[in-house]
Amino acid sequence: MQATPQKEHQWLDALVGEWISEIECVMEPGKPAEVSHGTERVRSLGGLWILAEGQGDMPGVGPATSLLTLGYDPQRKRYVGSFIASMMTHQWLYDGGLDAAGRLALDTEGPGMAGDGSTAKYRDVMEVVDRDHRTLTSHMLGDGGQWQVFMTARYRRTK
């Protein structure tokens, strides 16, 4: 079976390249955001998937490596993927789609931030600003049903 890239796969092509990042993350409510820096290398796998390997220092953790996979499933008409990182044991599974503004909103579920074994719903929103800039904003669904931003990453292309 040979899959053919669809027009939805073209959105992923804009992510391919080498990037530097600045990440602002709120580690605890009411505390100022902590800033870290990193790099990310994104490559295409057959025009159907992207693989993004990131490296950098994580606040409170130190050096970390991550791997993101993203693709488009034409049968489900959804973007799908996963995220793993060297500082955690949870594999995040993504499911999402493009919003009216052309941003990719990916929903997932995983460990809550309270550290008490509870789970929470999360949404990562990727936006291609222009050829050389993109953002990733991570949200957590709060008790009141509102999405709360806890991390913002800004990427600048180097290659």
N, C-alpha and C positions, 0 to 999 in steps of 0.2 A: 504494500500500500504506500503510495507516494502522495503526501499532502502538498497542496499548492498554497503559497501565501495568499491571504485574502487582503482586502484594502485595510482591514483593522490591524493587520500585522505591521503596516507602514507606520502606525503611531509608535510602535516599539523601536523602529529604525532610528528615530531621533535620539534615542538614549545611547546608541552605540558610540563608543569613544573612550577617551581617558579624561577623568574629571578630578578636580580638587573640591573639597567640601568644607563648609563651616556649619557646625551643628549647634543649635541652642536647645537645651533640654531642661525642663523643670523636673528636678529630682524629687522634690517634696512640695506640696501645696504651701503657698505663702513664702517660699524661699526664692531668691533670684535665680534666673536661668544660668546654667553652667554651659560654657562654650568649649567645643572640641573641634579638631581639624582632622581631615583624612583625605584619602584618595580612593578612587573607584575606577576600575577597568571594566567596561561593558562590551561584550562581544555578542554577535548573532550566532545562533545555531540553526543553520539551514533556512534563515529568513522567517522561521516560525516561532522561535524562542529567543529571549535574551538571557545571558548569564552575566550577572554583575558581581564582581568580587571587590569588596571594600576592605580598607585597612585604615586604622587610626587609633587614637587614644580616646577611650570612653571615660567620662567623669566617674570617679569612684571605682573604676575597674582597671584602667591602664590599657596597654595595647590589646587590640581586638581585631578579629577578621570576620567578615560576614559574606554570605553568598545568597543572592536573590535570583530567582528564576521567574520569568514572566512569559506568557504566551497567550494566544487567543484560541478559544475552542469554538469553531464555527457551528458545531452541533448544538451547543448550549447557548451560543451567542453571548459568551461571557469571557472576560479576561481571567486567567487563572495563574497561580504561581505559588511559590513558597519562599520562606526566608529562614535561614539558620545563622547562628553566630557563635563564635568561640567562647563567649562568656555566659551562654545559656543552654539549657537542655531542651527547651520547647521548640518544636518546628511549627512555624506560623504558616497556615494555608490560606491563600488569598482567593477571593472570588469578587469580581466587580465589573464595572463598565465605565464608559465615558459619560461625563455629564454634559449639559448643554453648552458649557464653556470650553469643552474639549479637554478637560482634566480627567485623569484616570483615578476613580475612587475604588479602592480595594478594601473589602471588609474581611475581618478575621476575628478569631477569638483566642484568648490565651490567659495566662496568669494575671490576676489582678495586682495592682501596685501595693496593696495593703500587706502583702507577704503572708497572708493567713490561709493560703490554699484556695482562695476563691478565684473565680474566673471573671473576665470582663470582655466586653465587645470593643473592638478597635476598628478604626478606619484610617488608612493611609491614602493621602491624596497627592498624586504626582502631576505636576504641571510643567510642560515645556514652554518656557517663557520666550525663548528664541533659540537659534541654532547653537549658541554657546552658553546658555543659562537654563537651569531648570530648578524646581523646588520639590521637596517632599515635606508634607505636613502630616504629623501623626496626631490622631484624636482618640480619646477614650470616651465611651458613652457613660455619662454621669448618672447618678441616682435619679435626677429629675428628667431624664430622657434627652438631655442636651449633649451634643458632642463638645468636648473640651480639648483644646490644643495643648499638648504637653511637649512636643518636639517640632522644630522646624529646621530643615537642612536646605542650604543653598549650595548649588553646584555650579562650577564654572569649568568649561571645557578647556583642556590643555592640548588635546590632539583629536 
